Amino acid sequence: MQRMVTGRFGSVQQYVLAGLLATISAVHYFLGGGGAGLLHSMLGHLYLIPIVLGAYWYGIKGGVLVSISSALLFAPHLFLHWTDPFLDVYNFVEVFLFLLLGGVTGILSQMERNQRARHEEALLRLDESHRKLREQTDILFQTEEQLRRADRMSALGQLSAGMAHEIRNPLGAIQGAVEILRDDYDPQDAKYEFIQILLKETDRLNKIVQEFLGFARPKEPDLQQADVNEELQSVLVLTSQEARKSGIRVDTRLDPSIGKQPLDAGLLKQAFLNLILNALQAMPQGGVLTVESGLLNGVIVVRIVDTGVGISEESRKRLFSPFFTTKKNGTGLGLAITYRIIENHRGTIDVASEPGKGTTFTVKIPVG
């Protein structure tokens, strides 16, 4: 489209130059001789207009071509006024000035064009350099954030391992003592109920300690041929009862072409379980849970979408940080462990959410 417009504009310029040359020549001839000699001489200067325009529009080639055309059209006047020595010399000078002006103006115009082209090229290079610099700066910020996250998780992991070890031993002793005491009471006894509560709470504490240990000492992926769709289906079966109780409809869109890939099925199952449970708990009044999978350019893409309460921007920034939770009885380790599992698979996990409109977790795992 741009070439078409430029071509039409160029044709218009050529018509303008041809029209000016024809008009100036016609007026020049009709007003020649007699008392109109001064006017005739002044009209000869009008050839300078198309010469300057030709040089400005087409550079040195245009200036020289139009000046030669003007000189040829002006040449007959050398013979019309041959008897007048003054006009004869003046006409020769006029022709020389046409050629000189066309060449000099064309050179200056060409120099200005070249300078403008170099300036535009420099601007383009500067814009490209600025874009690359901005991309590299973003990468540096992301890398710095990842390093900070890794440092925090390493420090918290060591702290968690120490705490879990110190808690686990006395917790086991408490649980064993309570089980012994339970044998001394009849199930109908009022104190038996309190003993059952103690056992239930110690069991819950033991699970929390296990989560701490899982976060503190993450298992390295044992890559075996596994189907990510089978793990997703297994998690959906495990959580189907909770989904039905909350009135949640589950919509699955799993791509069968993914097939078996080198993955740690157990770790990914744990990660998907955390994400799906998180989605179900975000829809206490019902909704739709969508689980999608696909393979794009050697990367497995899994999306878990809910229509729940959503996540605020402030919470979204800290969502994968250890011990951050918005749940009343949460430990804040589920998503942190999930993040580490995906990271150990050389993958990424992103979250997009809007309060009141739901949340989308996107997991990408390269397998190519």
SERO-4910 file (N, C-alpha, C, O; in steps of 0.05 Angstrom, whole numbers):
BEGIN
 pado doro    nc1    nc2    nc3   cac1   cac2   cac3    cc1    cc2    cc3    oc1    oc2    oc3
  Met    A     17    -24      0      0      0      0     17     25      0     11     44    -14
  Gln    A     39     25     16     56     48     18     70     52     -9     73     75    -17
  Arg    A     79     31    -22     92     33    -48     73     45    -69     81     61    -85
  Met    A     47     36    -67     27     47    -86     24     77    -83     23     91   -103
  Val    A     21     85    -58     18    114    -52     42    130    -61     40    151    -73
  Thr    A     66    119    -56     91    132    -64     93    134    -94    101    154   -105
  Gly    A     85    112   -108     85    113   -137     66    133   -149     74    148   -168
  Arg    A     42    135   -138     23    155   -148     33    183   -143     31    201   -160
  Phe    A     45    187   -119     56    214   -112     78    221   -131     81    244   -139
  Gly    A     96    201   -138    117    206   -157    107    213   -184    119    231   -197
  Ser    A     85    200   -193     74    207   -219     63    235   -219     66    250   -239
  Val    A     50    243   -198     40    271   -195     63    291   -197     60    311   -210
  Gln    A     85    285   -184    108    303   -185    118    306   -214    125    328   -223
  Gln    A    119    283   -228    129    285   -256    110    301   -273    119    317   -290
  Tyr    A     84    298   -269     65    314   -284     68    343   -278     66    360   -295
  Val    A     73    349   -252     76    377   -244    100    389   -258     99    412   -268
  Leu    A    123    375   -258    147    385   -271    143    389   -301    151    409   -312
  Ala    A    131    369   -314    126    371   -343    107    395   -349    111    409   -368
  Gly    A     86    398   -332     68    420   -336     81    447   -333     76    466   -348
  Leu    A     98    450   -312    113    475   -308    131    481   -331    132    504   -341
  Leu    A    146    461   -341    164    466   -363    149    474   -388    157    493   -403
  Ala    A    127    461   -393    111    467   -417     98    495   -415     99    511   -434
  Thr    A     88    502   -391     75    528   -388     95    550   -390     91    570   -403
  Ile    A    118    547   -376    139    568   -377    149    572   -405    154    595   -414
  Ser    A    154    550   -420    164    552   -448    143    566   -465    151    583   -481
  Ala    A    117    559   -463     97    571   -479     95    602   -474     95    618   -493
  Val    A     94    609   -448     93    638   -441    118    652   -451    117    675   -460
  His    A    141    639   -448    166    651   -456    167    657   -486    176    678   -494
  Tyr    A    157    639   -502    158    643   -531    137    664   -539    144    680   -556
  Phe    A    114    663   -528     93    682   -536    100    711   -529     91    729   -543
  Leu    A    116    715   -508    123    742   -499    151    750   -509    162    769   -498
  Gly    A    162    737   -529    189    743   -539    190    767   -558    170    773   -571
  Gly    A    212    780   -558    217    802   -578    205    828   -571    190    830   -552
  Gly    A    212    848   -586    200    875   -584    204    888   -557    225    885   -545
  Gly    A    184    902   -549    185    917   -524    183    899   -500    186    908   -477
  Ala    A    177    874   -505    174    856   -483    200    842   -476    200    822   -462
  Gly    A    222    854   -485    248    841   -481    255    838   -451    265    817   -444
  Leu    A    250    858   -435    255    856   -406    238    835   -393    247    819   -377
  Leu    A    212    836   -400    194    816   -389    202    788   -399    200    768   -384
  His    A    210    786   -424    219    761   -435    243    750   -420    245    726   -415
  Ser    A    262    768   -413    285    759   -398    278    750   -370    289    731   -360
  Met    A    259    764   -357    251    757   -330    236    730   -330    239    714   -311
  Leu    A    220    725   -351    206    700   -352    225    676   -355    219    654   -347
  Gly    A    249    681   -367    268    660   -369    277    649   -342    285    626   -339
  His    A    276    667   -322    284    658   -295    264    638   -282    270    624   -263
  Leu    A    239    637   -294    219    618   -283    228    589   -286    218    572   -272
  Tyr    A    246    584   -305    256    556   -307    270    547   -281    273    523   -277
  Leu    A    278    566   -265    291    558   -240    272    543   -221    280    526   -205
  Ile    A    246    548   -224    226    536   -206    225    505   -210    229    491   -191
  Pro    A    221    495   -235    221    466   -239    248    454   -233    250    431   -225
  Ile    A    270    469   -238    297    458   -233    300    452   -203    309    431   -195
  Val    A    292    472   -186    295    469   -157    276    447   -148    284    430   -131
  Leu    A    251    446   -158    232    425   -150    242    397   -158    241    378   -142
  Gly    A    253    395   -182    264    369   -191    287    360   -174    288    336   -167
  Ala    A    305    378   -166    327    371   -149    318    363   -121    328    345   -109
  Tyr    A    297    378   -111    287    372    -84    273    345    -83    275    330    -64
  Trp    A    257    339   -104    242    314   -104    258    290   -111    254    268   -100
  Tyr    A    277    292   -130    291    269   -141    321    270   -137    335    252   -147
  Gly    A    331    289   -123    360    290   -117    376    300   -141    366    314   -158
  Ile    A    401    291   -142    419    301   -163    410    293   -191    413    308   -210
  Lys    A    399    269   -194    390    260   -220    367    277   -230    366    285   -253
  Gly    A    348    283   -212    325    300   -219    334    328   -226    325    340   -245
  Gly    A    353    339   -210    362    367   -215    376    369   -241    371    388   -256
  Val    A    394    350   -248    409    351   -273    390    347   -297    392    361   -317
  Leu    A    371    327   -295    353    322   -317    335    345   -323    331    352   -346
  Val    A    323    357   -302    305    380   -307    321    404   -317    311    419   -333
  Ser    A    346    409   -307    362    431   -316    370    428   -346    370    447   -361
  Ile    A    376    403   -354    382    398   -382    357    403   -399    358    415   -421
  Ser    A    334    393   -389    308    398   -404    303    427   -406    294    437   -427
  Ser    A    307    442   -384    303    471   -385    322    485   -405    314    503   -419
  Ala    A    347    476   -405    367    487   -424    359    482   -453    362    499   -470
  Leu    A    349    458   -459    341    451   -486    317    468   -495    315    477   -517
  Leu    A    298    471   -476    275    488   -482    282    517   -485    269    532   -500
  Phe    A    302    526   -470    311    553   -471    330    559   -495    333    582   -503
  Ala    A    342    538   -507    363    541   -528    353    557   -552    369    573   -562
  Pro    A    328    553   -562    320    569   -585    323    599   -581    326    614   -601
  His    A    322    609   -557    324    637   -552    352    647   -559    356    671   -563
  Leu    A    372    629   -560    399    637   -567    399    647   -596    415    664   -604
  Phe    A    382    635   -612    380    643   -641    361    666   -646    364    682   -664
  Leu    A    339    667   -629    320    688   -633    332    716   -627    325    735   -640
  His    A    351    717   -609    364    742   -601    393    743   -608    409    755   -595
  Trp    A    400    729   -630    428    728   -638    439    755   -645    463    760   -642
  Thr    A    422    773   -655    431    800   -664    437    818   -641    451    838   -644
  Asp    A    428    812   -617    433    829   -594    456    817   -578    452    796   -565
  Pro    A    480    829   -579    503    817   -565    498    813   -535    507    793   -523
  Phe    A    485    833   -523    481    832   -494    463    808   -487    469    792   -469
  Leu    A    440    805   -501    422    783   -496    435    757   -503    430    736   -490
  Asp    A    451    757   -524    464    732   -532    482    721   -510    481    697   -503
  Val    A    499    738   -498    517    730   -476    500    723   -452    506    703   -438
  Tyr    A    479    738   -446    462    733   -423    449    706   -425    446    692   -405
  Asn    A    440    699   -449    426    674   -453    445    650   -448    437    630   -436
  Phe    A    470    653   -458    489    632   -453    494    629   -423    496    606   -412
  Val    A    497    651   -409    500    651   -380    476    638   -366    479    623   -347
  Glu    A    452    644   -377    428    633   -365    428    603   -367    420    589   -348
  Val    A    436    592   -391    437    563   -394    457    551   -375    452    530   -363
  Phe    A    480    564   -373    501    554   -354    490    554   -325    495    535   -310
  Leu    A    475    575   -318    464    577   -291    443    555   -286    441    544   -264
  Phe    A    428    548   -307    409    526   -304    423    500   -296    415    486   -277
  Leu    A    444    494   -312    459    469   -307    472    470   -280    472    450   -265
  Leu    A    485    493   -273    499    495   -247    479    493   -224    484    478   -205
  Leu    A    457    507   -226    437    506   -204    425    479   -201    421    469   -178
  Gly    A    419    465   -223    408    438   -221    427    419   -208    419    403   -191
  Gly    A    453    420   -216    472    402   -204    477    408   -175    477    389   -158
  Val    A    482    434   -167    487    440   -139    463    434   -121    466    423   -100
  Thr    A    439    442   -130    415    437   -114    410    407   -112    402    398    -90
  Gly    A    415    392   -133    412    363   -132    431    350   -112    423    333    -97
  Ile    A    456    360   -112    476    349    -93    468    355    -65    469    337    -47
  Leu    A    460    380    -59    452    387    -32    427    371    -23    425    362     -1
  Ser    A    408    368    -42    384    353    -36    391    324    -30    380    312    -11
  Gln    A    409    312    -46    417    284    -42    431    281    -15    427    261     -1
  Met    A    448    301     -8    462    300     17    442    301     40    445    286     60
  Glu    A    422    318     38    401    320     59    386    294     61    379    285     83
  Arg    A    380    281     38    365    256     38    382    234     52    372    219     68
  Asn    A    408    233     45    425    213     57    428    217     87    428    198    102
  Gln    A    430    243     95    433    248    123    407    240    138    408    229    160
  Arg    A    384    246    126    359    239    138    356    208    140    346    198    160
  Ala    A    365    194    119    363    165    120    381    154    141    374    135    156
  Arg    A    406    165    144    424    156    165    412    162    193    415    146    212
  His    A    399    185    195    387    192    221    364    173    228    362    164    251
  Glu    A    347    166    208    325    147    213    336    120    220    325    106    237
  Glu    A    357    112    206    369     85    211    381     85    239    379     65    254
  Ala    A    394    107    247    405    108    274    382    107    295    386     94    316
  Leu    A    360    120    290    337    119    308    326     91    310    319     82    332
  Leu    A    325     77    287    315     49    288    334     32    305    325     15    320
  Arg    A    360     35    300    380     20    316    378     26    346    380      9    363
  Leu    A    373     52    352    370     60    380    345     48    392    346     39    415
  Asp    A    323     48    377    299     36    387    303      6    392    293     -5    412
  Glu    A    316     -7    373    321    -36    376    339    -41    400    334    -60    416
  Ser    A    360    -25    404    377    -28    427    362    -23    453    366    -37    473
  His    A    344     -3    453    328      3    477    310    -21    483    306    -28    506
  Arg    A    298    -32    462    280    -55    466    295    -79    478    286    -92    497
  Lys    A    319    -85    466    335   -107    477    344   -102    505    345   -120    522
  Leu    A    352    -76    511    360    -69    538    338    -73    558    342    -83    580
  Arg    A    313    -65    549    290    -68    567    285    -98    572    278   -106    594
  Glu    A    287   -115    551    282   -143    554    304   -155    573    297   -171    590
  Gln    A    329   -147    569    350   -158    586    347   -149    615    352   -163    634
  Thr    A    337   -124    618    332   -114    645    310   -130    659    312   -137    682
  Asp    A    289   -136    644    267   -152    655    277   -180    663    270   -191    684
  Ile    A    294   -191    646    305   -218    652    322   -216    677    322   -234    694
  Leu    A    338   -195    680    355   -192    703    338   -189    729    344   -202    749
  Phe    A    316   -174    727    298   -171    750    286   -198    757    284   -205    781
  Gln    A    277   -213    737    265   -239    742    285   -258    754    279   -273    773
  Thr    A    310   -257    744    331   -275    754    338   -267    783    341   -285    800
  Glu    A    339   -241    788    344   -232    816    323   -241    835    328   -250    857
  Glu    A    297   -239    826    275   -248    843    276   -278    848    271   -287    870
  Gln    A    283   -293    827    286   -322    830    308   -329    850    305   -347    866
  Leu    A    331   -314    848    353   -319    867    345   -313    895    351   -327    914
  Arg    A    330   -290    899    321   -283    926    302   -304    936    303   -312    959
  Arg    A    284   -314    918    265   -335    927    280   -360    934    274   -373    954
  Ala    A    301   -367    919    316   -391    925    331   -388    951    332   -407    967
  Asp    A    342   -364    957    356   -360    982    336   -362   1006    342   -375   1026
  Arg    A    313   -350   1002    293   -351   1024    284   -380   1029    281   -389   1052
  Met    A    279   -394   1007    269   -421   1010    291   -439   1022    285   -458   1037
  Ser    A    316   -434   1015    338   -450   1026    340   -445   1056    342   -464   1072
  Ala    A    339   -420   1064    340   -413   1093    316   -424   1108    319   -436   1130
  Leu    A    293   -421   1096    269   -431   1110    269   -462   1110    258   -474   1129
  Gly    A    280   -474   1089    281   -503   1089    298   -514   1111    291   -533   1124
  Gln    A    322   -501   1116    339   -510   1138    325   -506   1165    327   -523   1182
  Leu    A    312   -483   1168    297   -477   1193    275   -498   1197    271   -508   1218
  Ser    A    260   -503   1175    238   -522   1177    247   -550   1184    235   -564   1199
  Ala    A    270   -558   1172    281   -585   1178    287   -588   1207    281   -608   1219
  Gly    A    300   -567   1218    307   -568   1247    282   -568   1264    281   -584   1283
  Met    A    263   -551   1258    238   -550   1274    223   -577   1272    214   -587   1292
  Ala    A    221   -588   1248    206   -613   1244    219   -635   1260    206   -652   1272
  His    A    246   -636   1259    260   -657   1274    255   -655   1304    251   -675   1317
  Glu    A    256   -630   1314    253   -626   1343    224   -632   1351    219   -641   1374
  Ile    A    205   -627   1334    176   -631   1340    168   -660   1337    152   -670   1353
  Arg    A    180   -673   1318    171   -700   1311    175   -720   1333    158   -737   1339
  Asn    A    198   -719   1346    204   -738   1367    185   -736   1391    173   -756   1399
  Pro    A    182   -712   1403    162   -710   1425    134   -715   1416    118   -725   1432
  Leu    A    127   -709   1391    100   -713   1381     95   -744   1380     73   -753   1387
  Gly    A    115   -759   1372    111   -788   1371    108   -799   1399     92   -818   1403
  Ala    A    123   -788   1418    120   -798   1446     93   -791   1457     80   -808   1470
  Ile    A     82   -767   1451     56   -759   1460     35   -778   1448     17   -788   1462
  Gln    A     37   -783   1422     17   -800   1409     18   -828   1421     -3   -840   1426
  Gly    A     42   -839   1426     43   -866   1438     32   -867   1466     18   -886   1473
  Ala    A     37   -846   1482     26   -845   1509     -4   -844   1509    -18   -857   1525
  Val    A    -15   -828   1491    -45   -825   1489    -57   -851   1481    -79   -858   1491
  Glu    A    -45   -866   1462    -56   -891   1453    -56   -912   1477    -75   -928   1479
  Ile    A    -35   -910   1494    -35   -928   1517    -57   -921   1537    -71   -938   1547
  Leu    A    -61   -894   1541    -82   -886   1559   -110   -893   1548   -128   -898   1564
  Arg    A   -113   -893   1522   -139   -899   1511   -148   -927   1518   -172   -932   1521
  Asp    A   -129   -945   1521   -136   -973   1527   -148   -975   1556   -161   -995   1562
  Asp    A   -143   -955   1572   -153   -957   1600   -182   -946   1603   -193   -948   1624
  Tyr    A   -193   -936   1581   -220   -924   1583   -239   -938   1564   -232   -947   1542
  Asp    A   -263   -940   1573   -285   -951   1557   -294   -930   1537   -295   -907   1544
  Pro    A   -301   -939   1513   -311   -920   1493   -335   -903   1502   -340   -882   1492
  Gln    A   -350   -913   1522   -372   -898   1532   -364   -878   1553   -381   -861   1561
  Asp    A   -340   -879   1562   -330   -860   1582   -327   -832   1570   -319   -829   1547
  Ala    A   -334   -811   1586   -333   -784   1576   -304   -776   1569   -300   -761   1550
  Lys    A   -284   -786   1583   -256   -780   1578   -246   -792   1552   -226   -783   1541
  Tyr    A   -259   -814   1544   -251   -827   1519   -252   -808   1495   -236   -809   1477
  Glu    A   -273   -791   1495   -277   -772   1474   -253   -753   1472   -244   -746   1451
  Phe    A   -244   -744   1496   -221   -725   1496   -195   -739   1486   -178   -726   1473
  Ile    A   -193   -764   1493   -169   -779   1483   -170   -781   1452   -149   -779   1439
  Gln    A   -193   -785   1441   -196   -787   1412   -189   -760   1399   -177   -759   1378
  Ile    A   -197   -738   1413   -190   -711   1403   -160   -708   1403   -148   -697   1384
  Leu    A   -147   -717   1425   -118   -715   1426   -104   -730   1403    -86   -720   1391
  Leu    A   -114   -754   1398   -102   -770   1377   -106   -757   1349    -89   -757   1332
  Lys    A   -130   -746   1346   -136   -732   1320   -118   -708   1316   -108   -704   1294
  Glu    A   -114   -693   1337    -98   -669   1335    -68   -676   1331    -54   -662   1316
  Thr    A    -59   -697   1345    -31   -705   1342    -26   -715   1313     -5   -711   1301
  Asp    A    -46   -729   1303    -44   -738   1275    -43   -715   1255    -28   -715   1236
  Arg    A    -59   -694   1261    -58   -670   1244    -31   -656   1246    -20   -647   1226
  Leu    A    -20   -654   1270      6   -642   1274     28   -659   1260     47   -648   1249
  Asn    A     24   -685   1260     44   -702   1246     44   -697   1216     65   -697   1203
  Lys    A     20   -693   1205     18   -687   1176     31   -660   1170     44   -657   1149
  Ile    A     27   -640   1188     40   -614   1184     70   -617   1185     84   -605   1169
  Val    A     80   -633   1203    109   -638   1205    119   -651   1179    141   -645   1170
  Gln    A    103   -669   1168    111   -682   1143    112   -662   1121    130   -664   1104
  Glu    A     94   -643   1120     95   -622   1100    120   -605   1104    133   -598   1084
  Phe    A    127   -599   1129    152   -584   1134    176   -599   1123    193   -587   1110
  Leu    A    177   -625   1129    199   -641   1119    200   -642   1089    221   -642   1076
  Gly    A    176   -645   1077    175   -645   1048    185   -619   1035    197   -620   1014
  Phe    A    179   -597   1049    189   -571   1039    219   -568   1044    233   -558   1027
  Ala    A    228   -577   1068    256   -573   1075    274   -591   1059    297   -583   1052
  Arg    A    265   -615   1053    282   -634   1038    268   -643   1013    258   -666   1012
  Pro    A    266   -626    993    251   -633    969    263   -657    954    288   -658    952
  Lys    A    247   -675    945    256   -698    931    263   -690    902    247   -677    889
  Glu    A    286   -699    893    293   -694    865    276   -711    847    271   -735    853
  Pro    A    267   -701    824    250   -716    806    263   -741    796    286   -741    787
  Asp    A    249   -763    798    258   -789    786    243   -792    760    220   -802    759
  Leu    A    255   -783    738    242   -782    713    238   -810    701    257   -824    695
  Gln    A    212   -817    697    205   -842    685    183   -836    664    171   -814    665
  Gln    A    178   -854    646    157   -850    626    130   -850    640    122   -870    652
  Ala    A    116   -827    639     90   -825    652     72   -807    636     82   -790    620
  Asp    A     46   -811    639     26   -795    624     14   -775    643      1   -782    663
  Val    A     18   -749    637      8   -728    655    -23   -729    657    -34   -721    677
  Asn    A    -36   -738    635    -65   -740    636    -75   -760    656    -95   -756    669
  Glu    A    -60   -782    659    -68   -803    678    -65   -792    707    -82   -798    724
  Glu    A    -45   -776    712    -42   -764    739    -64   -744    744    -74   -742    767
  Leu    A    -71   -728    724    -93   -709    728   -119   -724    733   -134   -716    751
  Gln    A   -124   -745    718   -149   -760    722   -149   -773    750   -170   -773    763
  Ser    A   -126   -783    759   -124   -795    786   -130   -774    808   -145   -781    827
  Val    A   -120   -750    805   -125   -729    824   -155   -721    824   -167   -717    845
  Leu    A   -167   -720    800   -195   -713    798   -213   -734    811   -234   -728    823
  Val    A   -205   -760    810   -220   -781    823   -218   -778    854   -237   -781    868
  Leu    A   -194   -771    863   -190   -767    892   -206   -744    903   -216   -745    926
  Thr    A   -210   -724    887   -224   -699    896   -253   -698    887   -266   -678    892
  Ser    A   -262   -719    874   -290   -719    863   -311   -716    885   -331   -702    881
  Gln    A   -307   -729    908   -326   -727    930   -328   -698    940   -350   -688    945
  Glu    A   -306   -685    944   -306   -657    953   -320   -639    933   -334   -621    940
  Ala    A   -315   -644    907   -327   -628    886   -357   -631    886   -372   -612    883
  Arg    A   -367   -656    889   -396   -661    890   -409   -648    914   -430   -636    912
  Lys    A   -395   -649    937   -407   -637    962   -410   -607    959   -429   -595    970
  Ser    A   -392   -594    944   -393   -565    941   -409   -557    916   -411   -533    910
  Gly    A   -420   -576    902   -436   -570    878   -419   -559    855   -428   -541    841
  Ile    A   -395   -570    852   -377   -560    831   -377   -579    807   -375   -603    810
  Arg    A   -381   -567    784   -380   -583    759   -351   -583    748   -338   -563    747
  Val    A   -341   -607    741   -314   -610    732   -314   -615    702   -327   -633    692
  Asp    A   -300   -598    688   -298   -599    658   -269   -606    651   -251   -590    657
  Thr    A   -264   -629    639   -237   -637    631   -233   -635    601   -250   -643    585
  Arg    A   -210   -624    593   -203   -622    565   -173   -631    562   -155   -614    560
  Leu    A   -170   -657    563   -143   -668    563   -135   -678    535   -150   -692    522
  Asp    A   -111   -669    527   -101   -676    500    -88   -704    501    -67   -707    513
  Pro    A   -100   -724    487    -89   -751    488    -63   -754    473    -49   -774    476
  Ser    A    -56   -734    456    -32   -736    440     -6   -731    456     16   -735    446
  Ile    A     -9   -723    481     15   -718    498     30   -744    502     54   -744    499
  Gly    A     16   -765    508     28   -791    512     47   -792    536     46   -775    554
  Lys    A     63   -812    537     82   -816    559    107   -798    554    118   -798    533
  Gln    A    115   -784    576    138   -767    575    155   -771    599    146   -782    619
  Pro    A    181   -763    599    198   -767    622    190   -748    645    198   -724    644
  Leu    A    175   -758    664    165   -742    687    167   -758    712    170   -783    712
  Asp    A    165   -744    735    162   -757    761    132   -757    767    122   -737    777
  Ala    A    119   -779    762     90   -780    765     81   -774    794     62   -760    798
  Gly    A     95   -785    814     87   -780    841     89   -751    849     70   -741    862
  Leu    A    111   -737    842    113   -709    849     93   -692    835     81   -674    847
  Leu    A     88   -697    809     69   -682    794     41   -686    805     24   -668    805
  Lys    A     35   -711    813      9   -716    825      5   -700    850    -17   -689    855
  Gln    A     26   -697    866     24   -681    891     20   -651    883      4   -638    896
  Ala    A     34   -642    863     31   -614    855      3   -608    844     -9   -588    852
  Phe    A     -7   -626    827    -34   -622    816    -55   -625    837    -76   -611    837
  Leu    A    -51   -642    857    -69   -645    879    -71   -618    895    -93   -610    902
  Asn    A    -49   -606    900    -49   -580    914    -64   -559    899    -79   -544    910
  Leu    A    -59   -558    872    -72   -538    856   -102   -542    854   -118   -523    855
  Ile    A   -110   -567    850   -139   -573    847   -154   -569    874   -176   -559    874
  Leu    A   -141   -578    896   -154   -573    922   -157   -543    927   -177   -534    938
  Asn    A   -136   -528    919   -137   -499    923   -160   -487    907   -175   -469    916
  Ala    A   -164   -498    882   -186   -488    865   -213   -495    877   -232   -479    877
  Leu    A   -216   -520    887   -242   -529    899   -249   -512    924   -272   -505    928
  Gln    A   -229   -507    940   -233   -491    965   -240   -462    958   -251   -448    975
  Ala    A   -233   -453    934   -240   -425    926   -269   -423    917   -278   -401    911
  Met    A   -284   -446    915   -312   -446    905   -330   -460    926   -342   -480    919
  Pro    A   -332   -449    950   -348   -462    970   -378   -462    963   -393   -479    973
  Gln    A   -387   -443    946   -415   -442    939   -420   -455    911   -441   -450    899
  Gly    A   -401   -470    901   -404   -483    875   -392   -467    853   -384   -443    857
  Gly    A   -390   -479    830   -378   -466    807   -369   -486    787   -379   -509    786
  Val    A   -349   -479    770   -339   -496    749   -309   -498    751   -295   -478    753
  Leu    A   -299   -523    752   -270   -528    752   -263   -539    725   -273   -559    716
  Thr    A   -245   -525    711   -236   -534    684   -207   -542    685   -190   -527    694
  Val    A   -201   -567    676   -174   -577    676   -167   -583    647   -180   -600    634
  Glu    A   -146   -570    637   -138   -573    609   -109   -582    607    -93   -575    625
  Ser    A   -102   -597    586    -75   -604    581    -69   -603    551    -88   -607    535
  Gly    A    -44   -598    544    -37   -598    516     -7   -599    514      8   -596    533
  Leu    A      3   -603    489     31   -604    483     37   -584    461     26   -586    439
  Leu    A     54   -564    467     60   -543    448     91   -539    446    103   -531    465
  Asn    A    102   -546    423    130   -542    418    148   -556    439    167   -543    449
  Gly    A    141   -580    446    157   -595    465    153   -587    494    169   -593    511
  Val    A    131   -573    499    125   -563    527     97   -573    534     77   -567    520
  Ile    A     95   -587    556     68   -595    567     56   -570    581     69   -558    598
  Val    A     31   -564    574     17   -541    585     -8   -552    599    -25   -564    587
  Val    A    -10   -546    625    -33   -555    641    -45   -529    653    -32   -514    666
  Arg    A    -71   -526    649    -86   -503    660   -107   -513    679   -123   -531    672
  Ile    A   -108   -501    702   -129   -508    722   -144   -482    728   -133   -463    740
  Val    A   -169   -481    720   -185   -456    720   -209   -460    738   -223   -480    736
  Asp    A   -213   -441    757   -237   -442    774   -252   -416    771   -242   -396    762
  Thr    A   -277   -417    779   -294   -393    778   -300   -383    806   -322   -375    813
  Gly    A   -280   -385    823   -283   -379    852   -280   -350    858   -284   -332    842
  Val    A   -271   -345    883   -271   -318    894   -248   -302    883   -248   -277    886
  Gly    A   -228   -315    871   -205   -300    860   -185   -293    881   -188   -298    905
  Ile    A   -163   -281    872   -140   -273    889   -133   -244    884   -131   -236    861
  Ser    A   -129   -229    905   -122   -201    902    -93   -199    891    -78   -218    893
  Glu    A    -87   -176    880    -61   -172    869    -39   -174    890    -17   -185    884
  Glu    A    -44   -164    913    -24   -165    935    -18   -194    943      5   -202    947
  Ser    A    -40   -210    945    -36   -238    953    -23   -254    930     -8   -273    935
  Arg    A    -29   -246    905    -18   -260    882     13   -258    882     27   -277    873
  Lys    A     24   -235    891     53   -231    891     66   -250    911     90   -257    907
  Arg    A     52   -258    932     65   -274    953     54   -303    953     59   -318    972
  Leu    A     39   -310    932     24   -335    932     42   -359    936     35   -378    949
  Phe    A     66   -359    924     84   -383    925    105   -380    946    124   -396    948
  Ser    A    103   -359    963    122   -356    985    115   -375   1007     92   -379   1014
  Pro    A    136   -387   1019    131   -406   1041    117   -393   1065    123   -370   1072
  Phe    A     98   -407   1076     83   -400   1100     63   -377   1096     52   -366   1115
  Phe    A     59   -369   1070     39   -349   1065     13   -363   1058     12   -380   1040
  Thr    A     -8   -356   1073    -34   -369   1067    -57   -350   1075    -54   -333   1093
  Thr    A    -79   -353   1061   -103   -337   1067   -124   -355   1080   -146   -346   1086
  Lys    A   -117   -380   1084   -136   -399   1096   -133   -399   1126   -112   -394   1137
  Lys    A   -155   -405   1140   -155   -404   1169   -137   -425   1181   -122   -419   1200
  Asn    A   -137   -449   1170   -121   -471   1182    -99   -480   1163    -88   -502   1165
  Gly    A    -91   -462   1144    -71   -470   1125    -43   -466   1136    -38   -450   1154
  Thr    A    -24   -482   1125      4   -479   1133     20   -461   1115     42   -452   1122
  Gly    A     10   -455   1092     24   -438   1073     47   -452   1059     65   -440   1048
  Leu    A     46   -479   1059     68   -494   1046     59   -509   1020     76   -517   1004
  Gly    A     33   -512   1016     23   -527    993     32   -516    967     44   -530    951
  Leu    A     27   -490    962     35   -478    937     65   -474    935     76   -475    913
  Ala    A     78   -470    958    107   -467    957    120   -494    949    139   -494    933
  Ile    A    110   -516    959    120   -542    951    113   -548    921    130   -558    907
  Thr    A     89   -540    913     82   -543    885    101   -528    867    109   -538    846
  Tyr    A    107   -503    874    125   -487    859    152   -500    856    164   -500    835
  Arg    A    162   -512    878    188   -525    878    188   -550    861    207   -556    847
  Ile    A    166   -565    861    164   -589    845    165   -582    815    180   -595    800
  Ile    A    149   -562    807    149   -554    779    177   -542    771    186   -548    749
  Glu    A    189   -527    789    215   -515    784    236   -537    780    253   -535    763
  Asn    A    234   -559    796    253   -581    794    249   -597    768    267   -612    760
  His    A    226   -594    756    221   -606    729    229   -586    707    223   -590    684
  Arg    A    244   -565    714    252   -544    695    228   -529    683    230   -518    661
  Gly    A    206   -529    698    182   -517    688    176   -491    701    191   -481    718
  Thr    A    153   -479    694    144   -454    706    115   -457    714    100   -473    702
  Ile    A    106   -441    733     78   -440    741     70   -411    744     83   -396    759
  Asp    A     49   -403    730     39   -375    731     10   -375    741     -4   -395    738
  Val    A      3   -353    752    -25   -350    761    -36   -324    751    -23   -303    752
  Ala    A    -61   -325    742    -76   -301    733   -103   -302    748   -116   -323    748
  Ser    A   -110   -280    760   -134   -280    776   -146   -252    778   -132   -232    775
  Glu    A   -172   -252    782   -186   -227    787   -207   -232    809   -223   -250    806
  Pro    A   -206   -216    830   -225   -221    852   -254   -222    842   -264   -205    827
  Gly    A   -268   -244    850   -296   -247    843   -300   -261    817   -323   -268    810
  Lys    A   -278   -266    801   -282   -278    774   -265   -303    770   -265   -314    748
  Gly    A   -251   -312    791   -237   -337    788   -207   -335    784   -197   -312    783
  Thr    A   -194   -358    782   -165   -359    781   -157   -380    761   -170   -400    757
  Thr    A   -135   -375    747   -123   -394    728    -94   -399    735    -78   -381    735
  Phe    A    -88   -425    741    -60   -433    744    -50   -446    718    -64   -464    708
  Thr    A    -28   -437    708    -16   -448    683     11   -461    689     29   -447    698
  Val    A     13   -487    685     38   -501    690     50   -508    663     36   -519    645
  Lys    A     76   -502    659     90   -509    634    115   -526    641    132   -517    657
  Ile    A    116   -549    629    139   -567    635    151   -575    608    138   -589    592
  Pro    A    176   -568    603    189   -576    578    197   -605    578    209   -615    598
  Val    A    191   -619    557    197   -648    555    211   -654    529    217   -677    523
  Gly    A    216   -634    512    228   -639    486    257   -645    489    271   -650    469
***
